[in-house]
Amino acid sequence: MKRFMTLIVAAVFLIPPLSSSAAGKEIQIPYSSRKDIPRDYKWNLNDIYPTKKAWESDIKKAECLAVRFKKKFQGSLDKSPVHMKKALEAYTELSRIEEKAYVYINLELSTDESDHHIQALANRADIMSAKVSEHTAWFSPEVGKIQESTMKKYLNHPDLKIYKNFLADIAHSKSHILSKEKEELLAKVSPLSGTAQNVYSMLSKDIKFPSIMDERGKEVQLNRVNFSTYMESPDRTVRKAAYEAYYATLAKFQDSFASVMSAQVKSHNISADVRNYKSAIEAALNPDHIPVKVYEELLTSVHKGLPQLHRYMEIKKKMLKVNELHMYDISTPINERNSSYIPYEEARKMVIEGLKPLGLEYGSILKKAFNDNWVDVYSTEAKRTGAFQWGAYDSHPFVLLNYQGTKNDVSTLAHELGHAVHAYYSKQAQTYINSGNPTFTAEVASTLNENLLWESEYKKAKTKEEKIFLLNQRLEDFRTTLFRQAQFAEFEKNIHELDAEGKSINAETLKKIYGDINNKYYGSAIARDEQIPMEWARIPHLYDYDFYVYQYATSFAASQALAQQIQDEGKPAVKRLKEKFLKAGGSSDPISILKNTGIDMSTSKPIDEAMQVFKETLDELEKLLSKE
């Protein structure tokens, strides 16, 4: 069964804290609890359901519709095109209600993961979703067994036009769809598939980190949120203390993290084997028609570009004026330009201004997002870390932030709004069954916004110092999105292959693999810190999804090409972007959608061209530095 609920999460895993020292400057945001935050800075979930009673009604309705769907349509899908249309209409109605109810309660949970009442309601939604899966598990196998001649008639029948891509997707995966009985069995145990993610989330939440001394000599509590802020501190003593304390704490739980990781990997490999895939990578990529060679060519192209990353690390070492460059040094800013707090209202203006090349209509949607409470802005203790965009077909998009007023936070806002506007366009242009944006294309829309925002800022830069700061920021975008996500993807590939070979996945093995890959990516300019091999334990997407992170890297490369089109062509490129890409949803496979914009991700060309842009940006930075 094809699922339509896709959580889009930014590449920014961890966001700075509510009250912290960003680049050494005290930031005080007067919101210690969620109830203190003004309504203008919180999303309004009443836009989905006015009451919990209305939500519970849909939970029950979804369960009833699922039972009715199975009784009415099972065993009869090859009856006629008209009958198939009725089945698909019933399936669509059921899925829309399921999605809406599931999204609503999980959005609420994300703003307070410690709320036991909401946890219970979210569990109720999980039970509902499992029941729906159980009563619809027969559907794909039965569609897959429809005779080829009958399926051809269905695919060409005018009454089934809007369902053509959906049916074609099932036919594409026909050899991997199991019998009705096996699919129903898998559906019954489907709630277990999220166990690794849930255990990782709770384990990460419950771990307590020690206190450290901040830039002002004040004792502060280190946690999973503010760690990233201290990695940006201009005070090297603070960075080192935070780095060592954080990873020393994770190391105490390394066997627990390794057990969760091992379980996640094994579940992927078992599922791939059961469904007759050659590998877990193929199983993850095949539903979206992504060839495995796209994954492999990404890693090959990135490996070719590693000498430029090593060069960047050498330049950063000189800029920071350190004898030895450590991993806790590379995120710190090279000057003080980004030390001042950026109010959220100013961030909104920066984003609207930076995305002007996308046209007036795009800008009006951004203003709607701000004015109609699509965005949940500030962090509180129990709020989910990071940032994401999510929503149901029958709701507007919702964006979660943990805004702290840093320059990175402004980029994150642009990124998530890229997802939101993409979803908004897709839902307007496509029917429900074709409205979902695959991650492969969704991340292109978000990283394009970051790219355009940077271009806007760089064009306005007047001094050499401003340009140096922005060039370094751009290089960091490449490092953290293209290189770093490829690094994670390589690690993920290696550990799945290790398990497939029957070898043990334990903490020491994971540290060895991760440490070796990190050394390869960063080169001899970086000291071999004993802590960095534990970094795999703090990467959420390795526990949330299977072979997800590579798409951040591929999308970053694609967005570079799209930004260049907009710069070269102007309005024609924007029109093509909107009509062929932003409105496409899931009406075709991701590779084809991008080809319609002139970008062929089935080749290494976009990655290679992005690597060239990285080199040219390095050249420009070195040129400016030589004038000092």
C-alpha positions as semicolon CSV with decimal commas, in nm:
position;residue;x (nm);y (nm);z (nm)
1;M;0,000;0,000;0,000
2;K;0,135;0,340;-0,089
3;R;0,140;0,578;0,204
4;F;0,081;0,952;0,179
5;M;0,197;1,083;0,515
6;T;0,547;1,218;0,462
7;L;0,726;1,410;0,736
8;I;0,965;1,659;0,579
9;V;1,255;1,734;0,809
10;A;1,524;1,992;0,749
11;A;1,889;1,908;0,715
12;V;1,940;2,118;1,023
13;F;1,921;1,848;1,291
14;L;1,980;2,058;1,598
15;I;1,880;2,420;1,650
16;P;2,031;2,660;1,909
17;P;1,850;2,700;2,243
18;L;1,595;2,938;2,381
19;S;1,840;3,140;2,588
20;S;2,201;3,103;2,496
21;S;2,519;3,274;2,399
22;A;2,523;3,292;2,021
23;A;2,880;3,372;1,916
24;G;2,942;3,511;2,261
25;K;2,654;3,756;2,280
26;E;2,384;3,706;2,541
27;I;2,043;3,629;2,397
28;Q;1,741;3,651;2,623
29;I;1,405;3,552;2,481
30;P;1,135;3,601;2,744
31;Y;0,950;3,274;2,695
32;S;1,029;3,008;2,951
33;S;0,714;2,805;2,881
34;R;0,480;2,756;2,590
35;K;0,188;2,929;2,758
36;D;0,396;3,249;2,777
37;I;0,456;3,261;2,401
38;P;0,220;3,505;2,223
39;R;-0,033;3,352;1,986
40;D;0,131;3,515;1,683
41;Y;0,436;3,290;1,728
42;K;0,246;2,961;1,764
43;W;0,065;2,756;1,507
44;N;-0,307;2,708;1,551
45;L;-0,403;2,341;1,525
46;N;-0,769;2,434;1,554
47;D;-0,733;2,500;1,181
48;I;-0,737;2,120;1,146
49;Y;-0,980;2,020;1,422
50;P;-1,173;2,263;1,642
51;T;-1,195;2,010;1,927
52;K;-1,051;1,677;2,039
53;K;-1,404;1,539;2,007
54;A;-1,398;1,617;1,633
55;W;-1,057;1,449;1,608
56;E;-1,178;1,137;1,792
57;S;-1,475;1,122;1,556
58;D;-1,239;1,099;1,258
59;I;-1,027;0,835;1,433
60;K;-1,336;0,617;1,465
61;K;-1,454;0,703;1,115
62;A;-1,121;0,595;0,963
63;E;-1,140;0,260;1,141
64;C;-1,497;0,203;1,025
65;L;-1,421;0,303;0,666
66;A;-1,123;0,065;0,662
67;V;-1,344;-0,230;0,761
68;R;-1,608;-0,127;0,507
69;F;-1,347;-0,086;0,232
70;K;-1,219;-0,439;0,277
71;K;-1,567;-0,593;0,287
72;K;-1,692;-0,407;-0,020
73;F;-1,398;-0,424;-0,258
74;Q;-1,167;-0,714;-0,170
75;G;-1,162;-0,974;-0,448
76;S;-1,338;-0,758;-0,706
77;L;-1,087;-0,502;-0,833
78;D;-1,068;-0,659;-1,181
79;K;-1,445;-0,633;-1,226
80;S;-1,449;-0,314;-1,435
81;P;-1,291;0,032;-1,463
82;V;-1,600;0,185;-1,301
83;H;-1,573;-0,051;-1,005
84;M;-1,200;0,020;-0,972
85;K;-1,278;0,392;-0,972
86;K;-1,523;0,345;-0,684
87;A;-1,261;0,147;-0,492
88;L;-1,000;0,416;-0,544
89;E;-1,243;0,688;-0,439
90;A;-1,320;0,496;-0,119
91;Y;-0,949;0,438;-0,061
92;T;-0,881;0,809;-0,110
93;E;-1,153;0,913;0,135
94;L;-1,018;0,671;0,395
95;S;-0,657;0,781;0,348
96;R;-0,741;1,152;0,372
97;I;-0,920;1,106;0,703
98;E;-0,643;0,883;0,839
99;E;-0,375;1,133;0,735
100;K;-0,557;1,434;0,881
101;A;-0,611;1,269;1,219
102;Y;-0,257;1,130;1,236
103;V;-0,090;1,458;1,140
104;Y;-0,297;1,667;1,382
105;I;-0,210;1,481;1,701
106;N;0,154;1,433;1,611
107;L;0,191;1,804;1,539
108;E;0,054;1,871;1,886
109;L;0,291;1,616;2,039
110;S;0,590;1,779;1,869
111;T;0,539;2,099;2,068
112;D;0,546;1,910;2,400
113;E;0,686;1,559;2,386
114;S;0,657;1,527;2,766
115;D;0,276;1,561;2,772
116;H;0,152;1,216;2,876
117;H;-0,205;1,290;2,771
118;I;-0,098;1,382;2,417
119;Q;0,138;1,083;2,411
120;A;-0,165;0,862;2,481
121;L;-0,365;1,028;2,204
122;A;-0,075;0,987;1,962
123;N;-0,066;0,620;2,052
124;R;-0,439;0,607;1,978
125;A;-0,360;0,748;1,631
126;D;-0,092;0,482;1,584
127;I;-0,344;0,211;1,667
128;M;-0,590;0,361;1,421
129;S;-0,326;0,378;1,148
130;A;-0,226;0,017;1,212
131;K;-0,590;-0,093;1,180
132;V;-0,623;0,096;0,854
133;S;-0,307;-0,070;0,725
134;E;-0,434;-0,412;0,832
135;H;-0,764;-0,369;0,645
136;T;-0,606;-0,225;0,331
137;A;-0,299;-0,450;0,311
138;W;-0,476;-0,670;0,056
139;F;-0,521;-0,379;-0,185
140;S;-0,177;-0,353;-0,350
141;P;-0,136;-0,732;-0,389
142;E;-0,474;-0,754;-0,557
143;V;-0,398;-0,463;-0,790
144;G;-0,064;-0,627;-0,867
145;K;-0,233;-0,952;-0,966
146;I;-0,466;-0,791;-1,218
147;Q;-0,395;-0,936;-1,562
148;E;-0,168;-0,723;-1,776
149;S;-0,431;-0,677;-2,049
150;T;-0,686;-0,558;-1,792
151;M;-0,435;-0,326;-1,627
152;K;-0,354;-0,166;-1,964
153;K;-0,726;-0,090;-2,008
154;Y;-0,736;0,061;-1,659
155;L;-0,430;0,276;-1,721
156;N;-0,580;0,415;-2,040
157;H;-0,939;0,451;-1,922
158;P;-1,058;0,816;-1,891
159;D;-1,241;0,747;-1,563
160;L;-0,910;0,637;-1,406
161;K;-0,693;0,915;-1,547
162;I;-0,617;1,077;-1,211
163;Y;-0,523;0,737;-1,067
164;K;-0,293;0,636;-1,353
165;N;0,033;0,717;-1,173
166;F;-0,084;0,547;-0,855
167;L;-0,174;0,226;-1,040
168;A;0,145;0,243;-1,245
169;D;0,349;0,267;-0,923
170;I;0,191;-0,053;-0,794
171;A;0,257;-0,224;-1,126
172;H;0,619;-0,100;-1,107
173;S;0,662;-0,271;-0,770
174;K;0,456;-0,577;-0,864
175;S;0,740;-0,824;-0,815
176;H;0,794;-0,694;-0,462
177;I;0,434;-0,710;-0,346
178;L;0,363;-1,018;-0,137
179;S;0,054;-1,233;-0,113
180;K;-0,256;-1,093;0,052
181;E;-0,197;-1,303;0,364
182;K;0,167;-1,196;0,398
183;E;0,083;-0,829;0,342
184;E;-0,186;-0,849;0,609
185;L;0,059;-1,012;0,850
186;L;0,316;-0,739;0,786
187;A;0,048;-0,477;0,838
188;K;-0,035;-0,626;1,178
189;V;0,325;-0,593;1,293
190;S;0,374;-0,253;1,125
191;P;0,352;-0,063;1,457
192;L;0,684;-0,225;1,549
193;S;0,856;-0,058;1,252
194;G;0,878;0,269;1,442
195;T;1,029;0,115;1,755
196;A;1,387;0,217;1,681
197;Q;1,282;0,574;1,614
198;N;1,074;0,589;1,932
199;V;1,344;0,434;2,151
200;Y;1,608;0,665;2,007
201;S;1,384;0,968;2,064
202;M;1,312;0,876;2,426
203;L;1,672;0,777;2,498
204;S;1,799;1,105;2,356
205;K;1,541;1,297;2,556
206;D;1,620;1,124;2,883
207;I;2,000;1,153;2,872
208;K;2,128;1,424;3,103
209;F;2,446;1,607;3,010
210;P;2,684;1,776;3,254
211;S;2,727;2,148;3,310
212;I;3,002;2,351;3,147
213;M;3,133;2,705;3,188
214;D;3,015;2,943;2,914
215;E;3,194;3,247;2,768
216;R;3,111;3,462;3,070
217;G;3,235;3,208;3,322
218;K;2,879;3,112;3,411
219;E;2,789;2,748;3,476
220;V;2,532;2,633;3,219
221;Q;2,357;2,303;3,162
222;L;2,462;2,134;2,838
223;N;2,181;1,963;2,648
224;R;2,104;1,815;2,308
225;V;1,970;2,150;2,184
226;N;2,232;2,400;2,298
227;F;2,525;2,179;2,199
228;S;2,518;2,325;1,847
229;T;2,530;2,677;1,985
230;Y;2,842;2,604;2,186
231;M;3,003;2,453;1,877
232;E;2,970;2,802;1,726
233;S;3,117;2,982;2,026
234;P;3,415;3,212;1,954
235;D;3,567;3,086;2,281
236;R;3,766;2,774;2,198
237;T;3,772;2,663;2,561
238;V;3,391;2,658;2,563
239;R;3,376;2,467;2,235
240;K;3,621;2,205;2,358
241;A;3,444;2,163;2,691
242;A;3,103;2,122;2,527
243;Y;3,240;1,881;2,267
244;E;3,418;1,655;2,513
245;A;3,135;1,657;2,767
246;Y;2,869;1,583;2,506
247;Y;3,043;1,288;2,344
248;A;3,171;1,149;2,673
249;T;2,809;1,135;2,787
250;L;2,692;0,966;2,467
251;A;2,975;0,714;2,501
252;K;2,828;0,600;2,835
253;F;2,521;0,486;2,642
254;Q;2,703;0,362;2,332
255;D;2,583;0,004;2,366
256;S;2,220;0,119;2,395
257;F;2,251;0,340;2,087
258;A;2,426;0,060;1,900
259;S;2,147;-0,187;1,986
260;V;1,887;0,054;1,853
261;M;2,091;0,116;1,538
262;S;2,142;-0,258;1,486
263;A;1,769;-0,324;1,520
264;Q;1,691;-0,051;1,268
265;V;1,940;-0,187;1,014
266;K;1,823;-0,546;1,058
267;S;1,460;-0,445;1,006
268;H;1,554;-0,274;0,678
269;N;1,752;-0,572;0,553
270;I;1,486;-0,825;0,656
271;S;1,213;-0,621;0,487
272;A;1,420;-0,592;0,169
273;D;1,485;-0,966;0,168
274;V;1,121;-1,055;0,231
275;R;1,014;-0,829;-0,057
276;N;1,272;-0,977;-0,296
277;Y;1,499;-0,677;-0,328
278;K;1,872;-0,718;-0,384
279;S;1,951;-0,476;-0,101
280;A;1,796;-0,241;0,150
281;I;1,908;0,053;-0,067
282;E;1,717;-0,082;-0,364
283;A;1,411;-0,137;-0,143
284;A;1,423;0,222;-0,020
285;L;1,478;0,381;-0,362
286;N;1,263;0,161;-0,587
287;P;0,917;0,294;-0,489
288;D;1,019;0,639;-0,618
289;H;1,181;0,492;-0,932
290;I;1,525;0,608;-0,818
291;P;1,801;0,385;-0,960
292;V;2,058;0,266;-0,707
293;K;2,325;0,414;-0,933
294;V;2,205;0,763;-0,829
295;Y;2,312;0,682;-0,473
296;E;2,638;0,529;-0,587
297;E;2,724;0,811;-0,828
298;L;2,663;1,064;-0,552
299;L;2,928;0,901;-0,336
300;T;3,168;0,864;-0,629
301;S;3,134;1,231;-0,727
302;V;3,169;1,348;-0,366
303;H;3,483;1,138;-0,326
304;K;3,630;1,314;-0,629
305;G;3,555;1,647;-0,461
306;L;3,712;1,560;-0,125
307;P;4,045;1,730;-0,209
308;Q;3,851;2,058;-0,227
309;L;3,695;1,990;0,114
310;H;4,044;1,919;0,250
311;R;4,157;2,248;0,097
312;Y;3,870;2,427;0,269
313;M;3,973;2,279;0,602
314;E;4,329;2,406;0,549
315;I;4,194;2,753;0,472
316;K;3,970;2,744;0,780
317;K;4,266;2,642;0,993
318;K;4,456;2,950;0,876
319;M;4,156;3,178;0,920
320;L;4,101;3,060;1,276
321;K;4,476;3,092;1,345
322;V;4,504;2,759;1,525
323;N;4,798;2,522;1,525
324;E;4,568;2,222;1,522
325;L;4,217;2,218;1,377
326;H;3,968;2,002;1,568
327;M;3,615;1,900;1,482
328;Y;3,492;2,134;1,753
329;D;3,650;2,424;1,561
330;I;3,490;2,390;1,220
331;S;3,142;2,529;1,302
332;T;3,262;2,845;1,472
333;P;3,217;3,166;1,269
334;I;3,529;3,324;1,120
335;N;3,430;3,676;1,226
336;E;3,181;3,852;1,448
337;R;2,936;3,960;1,179
338;N;2,675;3,704;1,280
339;S;2,705;3,762;1,653
340;S;2,406;3,993;1,683
341;Y;2,060;3,857;1,751
342;I;1,823;3,872;1,453
343;P;1,463;3,930;1,569
344;Y;1,211;3,697;1,411
345;E;1,031;3,988;1,245
346;E;1,357;4,085;1,078
347;A;1,412;3,724;0,969
348;R;1,072;3,727;0,801
349;K;1,164;4,040;0,606
350;M;1,500;3,889;0,505
351;V;1,330;3,576;0,373
352;I;1,064;3,767;0,178
353;E;1,330;3,994;0,029
354;G;1,567;3,709;-0,052
355;L;1,299;3,505;-0,231
356;K;1,176;3,790;-0,452
357;P;1,327;3,622;-0,762
358;L;1,051;3,357;-0,728
359;G;0,787;3,618;-0,811
360;L;0,496;3,807;-0,654
361;E;0,269;3,504;-0,620
362;Y;0,534;3,312;-0,427
363;G;0,586;3,615;-0,204
364;S;0,214;3,640;-0,132
365;I;0,209;3,277;-0,014
366;L;0,502;3,351;0,219
367;K;0,310;3,643;0,369
368;K;0,007;3,419;0,411
369;A;0,222;3,169;0,599
370;F;0,338;3,440;0,839
371;N;-0,001;3,608;0,883
372;D;-0,208;3,290;0,919
373;N;0,003;3,118;1,187
374;W;0,161;2,844;0,980
375;V;0,481;2,874;1,183
376;D;0,553;2,765;1,541
377;V;0,854;2,980;1,620
378;Y;1,021;2,951;1,959
379;S;1,157;2,656;2,154
380;T;1,060;2,533;2,495
381;E;1,213;2,253;2,699
382;A;0,996;1,964;2,579
383;K;0,950;2,081;2,219
384;R;1,090;1,860;1,946
385;T;1,436;1,974;1,840
386;G;1,525;2,081;1,488
387;A;1,279;2,202;1,230
388;F;1,028;2,052;0,989
389;Q;0,727;2,115;0,769
390;W;0,424;1,890;0,781
391;G;0,056;1,902;0,707
392;A;-0,242;1,711;0,574
393;Y;-0,400;1,747;0,232
394;D;-0,700;1,904;0,407
395;S;-0,494;2,158;0,601
396;H;-0,245;2,428;0,524
397;P;0,122;2,344;0,582
398;F;0,266;2,377;0,932
399;V;0,628;2,471;1,005
400;L;0,804;2,392;1,332
401;L;1,109;2,600;1,427
402;N;1,328;2,643;1,733
403;Y;1,418;3,001;1,645
404;Q;1,709;3,158;1,832
405;G;1,794;3,457;1,618
406;T;2,107;3,327;1,448
407;K;2,188;3,360;1,079
408;N;2,146;2,983;1,048
409;D;1,795;3,017;1,188
410;V;1,705;3,259;0,909
411;S;1,828;3,002;0,655
412;T;1,626;2,733;0,830
413;L;1,314;2,950;0,807
414;A;1,368;2,991;0,431
415;H;1,431;2,616;0,399
416;E;1,113;2,508;0,576
417;L;0,903;2,765;0,393
418;G;1,037;2,615;0,071
419;H;0,878;2,287;0,181
420;A;0,559;2,467;0,285
421;V;0,507;2,658;-0,041
422;H;0,593;2,345;-0,241
423;A;0,325;2,153;-0,047
424;Y;0,080;2,442;-0,090
425;Y;0,125;2,448;-0,469
426;S;0,108;2,069;-0,497
427;K;-0,215;2,044;-0,302
428;Q;-0,372;2,319;-0,510
429;A;-0,273;2,163;-0,842
430;Q;-0,305;1,791;-0,773
431;T;-0,570;1,554;-0,649
432;Y;-0,504;1,394;-0,313
433;I;-0,360;1,076;-0,454
434;N;-0,105;1,272;-0,663
435;S;-0,029;1,550;-0,417
436;G;0,256;1,405;-0,212
437;N;0,600;1,550;-0,276
438;P;0,866;1,277;-0,267
439;T;1,161;1,368;-0,047
440;F;1,389;1,359;-0,351
441;T;1,211;1,663;-0,497
442;A;1,088;1,819;-0,173
443;E;1,440;1,890;-0,054
444;V;1,517;2,063;-0,385
445;A;1,244;2,319;-0,316
446;S;1,378;2,390;0,032
447;T;1,748;2,414;-0,052
448;L;1,666;2,635;-0,352
449;N;1,527;2,889;-0,106
450;E;1,846;2,880;0,099
451;N;2,046;2,931;-0,219
452;L;1,842;3,232;-0,329
453;L;1,853;3,384;0,020
454;W;2,232;3,359;0,017
455;E;2,254;3,515;-0,331
456;S;2,042;3,806;-0,210
457;E;2,265;3,866;0,091
458;Y;2,585;3,841;-0,114
459;K;2,465;4,091;-0,373
460;K;2,399;4,341;-0,093
461;A;2,738;4,289;0,076
462;K;2,946;4,606;0,059
463;T;3,264;4,531;0,250
464;K;3,530;4,268;0,209
465;E;3,453;4,140;0,560
466;E;3,087;4,091;0,475
467;K;3,179;3,901;0,159
468;I;3,427;3,680;0,344
469;F;3,164;3,597;0,603
470;L;2,903;3,511;0,339
471;L;3,145;3,308;0,128
472;N;3,236;3,107;0,435
473;Q;2,866;3,061;0,511
474;R;2,815;2,931;0,159
475;L;3,105;2,691;0,194
476;E;2,952;2,570;0,519
477;D;2,626;2,506;0,334
478;F;2,819;2,283;0,097
479;R;3,004;2,113;0,380
480;T;2,699;2,042;0,594
481;T;2,452;1,958;0,317
482;L;2,645;1,808;0,026
483;F;2,954;1,658;0,190
484;R;2,819;1,581;0,537
485;Q;2,496;1,419;0,417
486;A;2,696;1,211;0,169
487;Q;2,918;1,112;0,462
488;F;2,612;0,995;0,655
489;A;2,484;0,816;0,344
490;E;2,813;0,631;0,306
491;F;2,806;0,526;0,671
492;E;2,446;0,408;0,635
493;K;2,534;0,207;0,324
494;N;2,834;0,044;0,493
495;I;2,652;-0,069;0,806
496;H;2,363;-0,217;0,608
497;E;2,610;-0,411;0,396
498;L;2,787;-0,526;0,711
499;D;2,467;-0,666;0,855
500;A;2,372;-0,824;0,521
501;E;2,705;-1,011;0,537
502;G;2,603;-1,154;0,874
503;K;2,851;-0,949;1,074
504;S;2,780;-0,792;1,411
505;I;2,679;-0,429;1,446
506;N;2,805;-0,312;1,784
507;A;2,934;0,013;1,930
508;E;3,301;-0,053;1,858
509;T;3,228;-0,149;1,497
510;L;3,010;0,156;1,443
511;K;3,275;0,384;1,589
512;K;3,545;0,232;1,369
513;I;3,340;0,268;1,051
514;Y;3,225;0,621;1,131
515;G;3,569;0,738;1,242
516;D;3,735;0,606;0,925
517;I;3,479;0,776;0,701
518;N;3,511;1,103;0,891
519;N;3,889;1,093;0,852
520;K;3,851;1,032;0,478
521;Y;3,612;1,324;0,435
522;Y;3,804;1,583;0,637
523;G;4,160;1,487;0,558
524;S;4,488;1,557;0,736
525;A;4,399;1,917;0,827
526;I;4,171;1,786;1,104
527;A;4,308;1,636;1,426
528;R;4,195;1,280;1,498
529;D;3,973;1,352;1,796
530;E;3,881;1,043;1,996
531;Q;3,525;1,173;2,043
532;I;3,413;1,206;1,680
533;P;3,359;0,830;1,619
534;M;3,056;0,860;1,852
535;E;2,884;1,116;1,627
536;W;2,665;0,847;1,466
537;A;2,474;0,834;1,794
538;R;2,337;1,187;1,751
539;I;2,213;1,174;1,390
540;P;1,832;1,135;1,414
541;H;1,767;1,049;1,051
542;L;1,977;0,734;1,078
543;Y;1,717;0,607;1,325
544;D;1,408;0,764;1,169
545;Y;1,430;0,654;0,808
546;D;1,610;0,421;0,570
547;F;1,844;0,575;0,314
548;Y;1,693;0,920;0,351
549;V;1,989;1,151;0,405
550;Y;2,147;1,108;0,061
551;Q;1,855;1,309;-0,078
552;Y;1,975;1,622;0,102
553;A;2,297;1,601;-0,099
554;T;2,132;1,527;-0,434
555;S;1,871;1,799;-0,379
556;F;2,138;2,052;-0,287
557;A;2,308;1,987;-0,620
558;A;1,978;2,011;-0,811
559;S;1,889;2,337;-0,639
560;Q;2,224;2,484;-0,743
561;A;2,130;2,416;-1,104
562;L;1,780;2,563;-1,061
563;A;1,918;2,877;-0,899
564;Q;2,153;2,918;-1,193
565;Q;1,858;2,886;-1,433
566;I;1,671;3,160;-1,246
567;Q;1,978;3,382;-1,252
568;D;2,035;3,324;-1,625
569;E;1,675;3,326;-1,753
570;G;1,465;3,513;-1,497
571;K;1,086;3,487;-1,536
572;P;1,081;3,199;-1,789
573;A;1,280;2,984;-1,547
574;V;1,050;3,081;-1,257
575;K;0,741;2,996;-1,460
576;R;0,888;2,658;-1,557
577;L;0,983;2,594;-1,194
578;K;0,630;2,664;-1,074
579;E;0,440;2,477;-1,347
580;K;0,671;2,179;-1,401
581;F;0,810;2,133;-1,050
582;L;0,631;2,306;-0,762
583;K;0,287;2,200;-0,885
584;A;0,389;1,850;-0,990
585;G;0,348;1,679;-0,653
586;G;0,367;1,304;-0,701
587;S;0,212;1,307;-1,049
588;S;0,527;1,145;-1,187
589;D;0,849;0,998;-1,054
590;P;1,107;1,243;-0,907
591;I;1,370;1,190;-1,176
592;S;1,116;1,270;-1,450
593;I;0,986;1,576;-1,267
594;L;1,337;1,720;-1,240
595;K;1,409;1,633;-1,602
596;N;1,113;1,855;-1,693
597;T;1,306;2,146;-1,543
598;G;1,619;2,058;-1,740
599;I;1,805;1,874;-1,462
600;D;1,895;1,508;-1,508
601;M;1,968;1,353;-1,169
602;S;2,011;1,010;-1,325
603;T;2,360;1,130;-1,421
604;S;2,645;1,265;-1,211
605;K;2,643;1,598;-1,396
606;P;2,450;1,801;-1,132
607;I;2,678;1,674;-0,853
608;D;2,990;1,743;-1,058
609;E;2,868;2,094;-1,140
610;A;2,795;2,161;-0,773
611;M;3,148;2,053;-0,688
612;Q;3,275;2,306;-0,941
613;V;3,070;2,579;-0,771
614;F;3,225;2,477;-0,438
615;K;3,573;2,510;-0,591
616;E;3,492;2,850;-0,743
617;T;3,359;2,972;-0,407
618;L;3,683;2,858;-0,243
619;D;3,881;3,042;-0,511
620;E;3,685;3,362;-0,444
621;L;3,740;3,332;-0,069
622;E;4,113;3,281;-0,112
623;K;4,130;3,579;-0,345
624;L;3,968;3,805;-0,084
625;L;4,186;3,666;0,194
626;S;4,501;3,737;-0,008
627;K;4,411;4,108;-0,009
628;E;4,432;4,133;0,369
